Amino acid sequence: METGNEKQEKWYESMTIKMILIAIMGLMLLIPLALIMEVIRERSANAESARTEIGQLWASAQTVTGPVLNVPGTRVIANDGTFVTTTMHILPGELGVNGVLEPEMRYRGIYETVVYDSEMEISGSFTIAGFEQLNDYTWQWDKAYISLGVSDNKGISDKAELSIGGRVISAIPGAGQSDLFDKGITFPYAVDPSKLAESGGEFSLKLGLRGSSSVAFSPVGQTTKVTLSSKWNAPSFTGNFLPAERDVTDSGFTASWVVTHLNRSFPQVWEGKRYSPSDDAFGVDLILEADHYTKAERSAKYGLLFIALTFLVLIIIELRSSRRIHIFYYLLVALALIMFFSLLTALSEHIGFNPAYLISAVATVGLLTFFFRSLLEKGWMTLLISGLLTGLYVFIFFLLAMKDYAFLVGNIGLFVLLAALMIVSARYKLFRS
């Protein structure tokens, strides 16, 4: 019986067996880490649903296409008088857009999103030279109309009036046709081809437009020039074309695009549904920079690093002293480290990521410091572990704050840490054959 107890004690005292058990436990702790990351993704999905709901109530992301001059036409295809109908779409020769976006935060419960109100000044000119007899159709110029496509008509905040040819035309709802876009507004404009060819068809339009998250423009002009400005300081320029000029500061941004007909994938005039100008749209997203869910998920990916390094320090302490730490205490320490990420996510929903990170880190380090002080009864051991955890939390915070260099700095940090562990283990000969 005594021999059995001695063997049992030797089994528990074997550091090799203990390290194997700790490694297995560390791998098993990936399960609660994965569950926490899944909770973070679920909360992030809820936030995205709330943003979509706000967008549906306010107005969705907007894509502006046009104005486009549309002329109905018919063509006889048989001797019995059978005919087909189509619509000719004539794009502006010059198109200029000047817009000012006024951003605003909207909330649904604890979730937030950015919406905007804008004032757009759209100007340009139409020319029809060479298009009068396209494809041998008979064009009904007296039934022509000008249409402007917007993604969500709910976002049009005031009356839209088009000034062209010395006339002011009020808009009517609807796109008039679905060749180019499904939603928008229409301006009836009977055309005299000879006069339009002579005058150049200059037009101007003021449009108040609301939307959520982003605004984009289709390059329908033979030369399209778009200038946008806003107080939002976190723009993301998207679409097929980047700004020719841009200036982003803490007080907002200004950006301007210049796109010619040679840059796009559709011609100046066509009939029917041959092309979709919105496929070449460009614009800006008003982004919420690395929201707290994204940062929380990124931080949780470092969970195993926290656990592994803390376990290594505890193992080094066991090897350098006669103090033995039960494997159950390793489990408690790991659970406290994992709890940090859940606490971080819950707090960041209410007070923001940075304050939540500080509170969660201080709470976790404080709890483990108290625990190790009671467990190890040696001040230098407690200070060593507390200093390691504090350094890790600071290091991870700076990694989360970085964008372009986060991966590089993270790898350099891990390399330095590995080198330090190799030097310490070799210098003090922690493991002897």
N, C-alpha and C positions, 0 to 999 in steps of 0.2 A: 504493500500500500504506500509505503514511504517512497519506494523507488518510483512508483507511478506519479506521485506528486512532484518529485524532483524532475522527472521527464517533462511533466506539464509546465513547470516553471522554466525549464530550459527552452521549451517550445515558445513560450511567450517572450522570453528574453532574446530570441534570435532576431536580429535586425533584418536579416535577409527575408525571413518569412513575414515580418511586420511590414517591410517595404512593399512586398508583393500584395499583401492585404490592403495597404493604403492605396496602391496603384489601382487595384480592382475597385475599391470604394470611390476613388476619384473618377473612374470611368462611369460608375453607376450614378454619380452626381451630375453627369451630363443630362440625365433624364429630367430632374427638376429645373435645370437651366433651360432645357428645350421647352419645357412647359411654360416657364416665365416668358421666353421669347414669343411663344405662341399667344400668350395673353397680350403682350405688347402689340403684336400684329392685329389681333382682334380689336383692341382699343383703337388702333390706327385706322382700321377699316370702318369702325363706327364713326370716327372723326371725318373720314372721307364721305361717308353717307350723309352726315350732317352738312358738310360743305355742298354736296350735290343738292340737298333739299333747300338750302339757302339760295343756291343758284337758281333753282326752279321757281322760287318765290320772287326773287329779285329780278334776275335775268341771267341766262347762261353765258358761257364764253362766246364772244361775238367774232364773226368773220364777215367783213364788209366786202362786197363784190359789186363793182359798178361805179357810176351809172353806165348802163348799156342801152343803146338804141335798138329797138326790136321792130321789125317790119314783117307783118304776115304776108304770105305769098301762096300762090296756087300754080299748078302745072298740069296741063292735060296730058294723059298718058295713053289714051286710046281713042279710036274714031267715034266710039259711042258717047264720048263726053266724060268718061271717067277721069277723075283728077285726084291729085294728092295735094295736101297742104303742108306747109312748113313755116318756119319763122327765121328770118335773117337777123343775125346779131352783129351789130356794128359797134366796135369798141372806140373809146375816145382816142384822139390823136395825142393829146396831152392830158395828164391827170395829176392834180396836186391835192394832197390832203395835209391839213394842219390840225392836229388834235391835242387837247389838254385833258389828261386823266386825273380825276380827283378820287383817290383811294379812300376806303373806309372799312373798318373792321366790323364784322357782324358775327353774332354769337347764336348758337343753338345749344342751350344747356352750358356745358363746360367746353364745348368745341367752338372753334373760331375759323373764319375764313375771310378773305379780302374780296370786296366788291368795289366797283368804281362807277362814277358818273363822268360823262365826258361831253365835250363840245367839239364837234368836227366841222371844219370848213373845207368843203370839197369843190374844186373848180377844174375846168378843162374845156375841151372843144371837140366837136364831132366833124368829121368830113366823110362824104359818101362818094367822092370822085372814083369812078371805076367799078363801083359796086351795084350800079342801077340794074344791070341785066344778069346778075349772078345766076348761073345754072339754068338760064332760060325760063325762070319763073316770072309770073306776073305779080308784081309787088303792089300791095295795097297801102300806099303811102298815107292815105287819109286815115288809116286805122293804126298808124304807128304809135308806139309808146316807149317811154324811157323807164327802165326798171332799175331798182337798187336792191341788191340782196343783203339781208342781215340774218344771222343765225336764229335770233329770237326777237320777234316783233314786240314782245313785252318790254324790251329794253328801250324802245323809242319813247323818249320822255316828253317831247313836245311836238307840235305840228311841224311837218317838213314841207318846205316850199322850194320849188326849183325855178330859178330864173334863167330863161333861155330865149334868145331871139326877141328881146324886148317884152317878153311875157313872164308872168309869175303863175306857176301852175301848182295847185295844191295836190298833195299825195292822196292816193286811195290805197287801202290795204290789199295785200296780195301781190305775188310776183308776176302775175299775168301769164306766165308759162313756167314749165318745170325743166326746160332745157339746161339752164345754167344754175338755178338754185330753186329751192322749194319755198322759201319764205322771203318776204321783203315787202317793198312798197312800189307803187307804179304811178307814173305821171303821164296821162294821155297827151299825145303831142302829134297832131296831124302835120305831116311834113310835105313841103314843096321842094322836091329834089333840086331844082335849079337854084332856088334861093338859098337852101342849106349849103350847097356846094360853093356858092359865092360868099356867104357870110361866115362860114367856118363853124357855125353852130356852137358858139361859146356859151358856157353854162356855169352856174354857181349854186351851191346848196349848203345850207347850214343844218346840221343834224345833231340833236341831243340824243346820246346813246348811253344806256346803262348796260353793265355786264358784270360777270364774275371771273376773277382769276386771270383772264387773258383777252387780248384783242388782236385781230389779224386783218390783213388787207390783201386782196387779190390784185396782182399787177396787170390790170386790164388796159392801162394806157399804153400807147406806143412808147411813151416815156412816162414812167410813174415815179412821182416824188412824194414821199411820205415823211412828215416830221411829227414826232410825238414828244411830249414832255409830261412829267409827273413828279409829285413829291415822294413817290415810293422809291426807296433806296435799295431795293433788292430785285432788280429786273433780270429776267432771263430771255434773251433774244432768240426767237425760235423761227422755224419755217425754212423755206427754200433759200432765203437771202438774209445775210447779216447786214447790219447798218453800215453805211459808208462812213458815217461819223457817229460817235456816241461819247457821252460824258456822264459818268456815274459817280455821284458823291453822296455823302451822308444826308444831304438835304434833298436828294432826288436824282432824276436822270433826264437827259435829252438825247434823242437819237433821230437820225435821218437816213432814209433809204433812197436809192436811185436805181430803178430797174428799167431796162429797155426791152423792146419786143424781141430782140435777139437773145435775151437771157431766158425767156420763158418757153413753154412747150406748146403754145397755141398761137394761131395767126390773128390778124387784125379783124377779120370778118369770116363768118361761116354760117351755115344754115343747119338747123336741127340740133341734135344732142351729141355732136361729134367731140366736143371738148368740155372740160370742167376747169374753169379758171381757178377755183378755190384750191385745187391740188397744188398750185404754185404759191399759195398764200404765205405771207411772212408777218411777223409781229412781235409781241412781247408778252411774257407771262409775268404777272405780279406774284412772285413766289414768297412763301413763308420759309425763310432760310432754315434748312435742316431742323425741322420742327422737333419737339421734344420726344416724340415717338421714335423718329429716326435715330436720334442721339441715344435714347435709352436702349434701343435694339443693338446699336453699334457697341455700346458699353457692355451689354450682356455677353457679347461675343468674346470679351476678355475675361469672362467669369472663370474659366478653367485655369487661366494664367494666375489669377489671384489665389485660387485654391492650391495650385501646384507649388507656387513660390512660398506660400505660408507653410505648407507641409514640409518643404525642403528645409526651411529655417528650423522648424520643430525637430526634424530628424537630426540636423546638425547640432542642435542643443542637446539632444539625447546622446549623441556620439561624443560630444566634448565634456559631458558631465555625467554624473551617476544618476541623474534624475530621469525617471522613466515616465512617459506620458501614455496613458491608456488610449487605445484606438478609438474608444467611444468619444474622447475629448476632441480627437481629430474630426469626427463626424459633426460635433456641435460647432466647431470653428467653421467648417465648410458650410453648414446651414446658415450661420450668421452672415457669411460672405455672400451666399446666394440671396438671402433676404434683402441685401442692399439693393439689388436690381429691381425687385418688386416694390420696395419702398420708394425708390427713385421714380419709377413710373407713376405711382399713385400721387406723389407730391407734385410732380412736374405738371400734371393736368390742372393744378389749381394755382401754383405759384410760379410756374416757369421752370425751365431746365436748370439754369445755373444755381438759383437758390436751393432747388430740390437736391441737386448734386452735393452742394456744401452740407446741407442738413443731414442727408443720408450718410455721407462719408464720415462726418463728425460723430454721428450716432453709432455707426458700425465700429469705427476705431475706438470710441469710448467704451463700448460694450466689451470688445475683445481685450482692451487694455485692462479693464477691471477683472475680466475672467482670467487672463494670464497672470495678473498680479496675485490673485488668490490661489491659482494652480501651481505656479512655478516658485513663488516665494523668493525670487531673486530679481532685484531691480534691473540689472543689466539685460536680462533675458526679455523682460517686459518692454524695456526701451527699444531693444533691437527689433522685436516683432512690430511694435507700434510705429517705429520709424520706417520699417519696410512698407507697411500698409499705407502710411501717409504718403510716402514717396510714390507708391503705385497709383494711388488715387489722383495725385497731382499729375503724374505722367499721363494717365489715361484721359484726364480732363483736357490737357493740352492737345492730345491726339484728336479728341473729338472736336476741338475748336479749329483745328487745321483742316484745310481742304486739299490743296494740290500736293502737300508734302507729308500728309498723315502716314501713308504707307511707308515712305522712305524713313521718316523719323522713327516710326514704330519698329522697323527692322533693325535700325541702328541701335535703338534702345535695348531690344532683345539680345542683340549680339554682344553688347557691352555687359549686360546682365549675365549671359552665359559665360563670358570670359571671366567675370568676377567669381562666379561659382566654381569654375575650373581652377582658378588660382587658389581660392580658399581651400578647396578639397585637396589639392596637391600639396599646398604648404603645410597644412596641419595633418596630412595623411589620415583623413577621416576613415578611409576604408583600407584595411590591410589584408593582404592575401595570407 
